[in-house]
Amino acid sequence: MQILKQEVKQRILDSALIEFCDKGYEKASLRQIAQSAGMTVGNIYAYFKDKNSLMDAVMEPIVKDLDKMIIDIASHNDNTLEYLHIVSEQIVSIYTKYRYQIMIIMRAMNTEKYSVYKRKLSESITQAIMTQIPSIHDISLANVIADSVMAGMLSCFQMMSSLPKEESKKLIYEYLYFMFHLMEVSR
């Protein structure tokens, strides 16, 4: 029985992240991932069942952190300007930490494989909307708003790739201020 090593698994994940980001899920090659990681394709299969499970492992950290952040934001019921600055800082931190995963999501948002991650995040935002905005009782409307929030954030992320950190924070803050203002008006 082969003993699995964390550093080998991490090399696979790092190589897969770059391959998925550069080529997208469909065109990504396990052979290229293995070559970049300095191993055989067979060794990848010792760690991951298939390309799909490798993709899930690459995307899992960002999905967990974003979901946690969304739940945290929803539980505060606070739209003060100070809190918006805190949330902006959290979002920029996630963007900085998971830039490649965000690029993967943005590159192919409407393909079947990536829609799983979009749906997970959208469901969390929908839940936050349903609990934080008392005037919204219709789940379909909450889903539309969640999709709009997701699209807006992805547009901000796209712009952030060419902005310094402070300007990125300002962009996110202004977007959140606008969204929170709209939500406040709907109450």
ChimeraX attribute file (.defattr): number of C-alpha atoms within 10 A of each C-alpha:
attribute: neighborCount
match mode: 1-to-1
recipient: residues
	/A:1	3
	/A:2	6
	/A:3	6
	/A:4	11
	/A:5	9
	/A:6	10
	/A:7	9
	/A:8	16
	/A:9	17
	/A:10	13
	/A:11	17
	/A:12	25
	/A:13	20
	/A:14	15
	/A:15	21
	/A:16	26
	/A:17	22
	/A:18	18
	/A:19	20
	/A:20	22
	/A:21	20
	/A:22	15
	/A:23	13
	/A:24	19
	/A:25	19
	/A:26	10
	/A:27	10
	/A:28	18
	/A:29	17
	/A:30	21
	/A:31	14
	/A:32	16
	/A:33	24
	/A:34	19
	/A:35	14
	/A:36	17
	/A:37	20
	/A:38	13
	/A:39	16
	/A:40	15
	/A:41	16
	/A:42	12
	/A:43	15
	/A:44	22
	/A:45	13
	/A:46	13
	/A:47	16
	/A:48	17
	/A:49	10
	/A:50	12
	/A:51	17
	/A:52	12
	/A:53	12
	/A:54	20
	/A:55	18
	/A:56	16
	/A:57	14
	/A:58	22
	/A:59	21
	/A:60	13
	/A:61	14
	/A:62	19
	/A:63	18
	/A:64	13
	/A:65	13
	/A:66	19
	/A:67	18
	/A:68	13
	/A:69	17
	/A:70	19
	/A:71	15
	/A:72	13
	/A:73	19
	/A:74	19
	/A:75	12
	/A:76	10
	/A:77	13
	/A:78	13
	/A:79	17
	/A:80	10
	/A:81	13
	/A:82	10
	/A:83	15
	/A:84	20
	/A:85	19
	/A:86	13
	/A:87	21
	/A:88	22
	/A:89	19
	/A:90	16
	/A:91	20
	/A:92	22
	/A:93	14
	/A:94	16
	/A:95	20
	/A:96	15
	/A:97	13
	/A:98	17
	/A:99	17
	/A:100	18
	/A:101	21
	/A:102	19
	/A:103	20
	/A:104	22
	/A:105	21
	/A:106	18
	/A:107	16
	/A:108	14
	/A:109	17
	/A:110	12
	/A:111	12
	/A:112	9
	/A:113	17
	/A:114	20
	/A:115	15
	/A:116	15
	/A:117	18
	/A:118	17
	/A:119	13
	/A:120	15
	/A:121	20
	/A:122	24
	/A:123	17
	/A:124	19
	/A:125	25
	/A:126	23
	/A:127	17
	/A:128	20
	/A:129	22
	/A:130	19
	/A:131	15
	/A:132	18
	/A:133	16
	/A:134	11
	/A:135	12
	/A:136	16
	/A:137	12
	/A:138	9
	/A:139	13
	/A:140	11
	/A:141	14
	/A:142	21
	/A:143	18
	/A:144	13
	/A:145	17
	/A:146	22
	/A:147	19
	/A:148	14
	/A:149	18
	/A:150	16
	/A:151	14
	/A:152	16
	/A:153	16
	/A:154	17
	/A:155	12
	/A:156	15
	/A:157	23
	/A:158	14
	/A:159	12
	/A:160	20
	/A:161	14
	/A:162	10
	/A:163	13
	/A:164	9
	/A:165	15
	/A:166	10
	/A:167	12
	/A:168	22
	/A:169	22
	/A:170	15
	/A:171	19
	/A:172	24
	/A:173	22
	/A:174	15
	/A:175	18
	/A:176	21
	/A:177	18
	/A:178	12
	/A:179	16
	/A:180	17
	/A:181	12
	/A:182	11
	/A:183	17
	/A:184	11
	/A:185	8
	/A:186	11
	/A:187	10
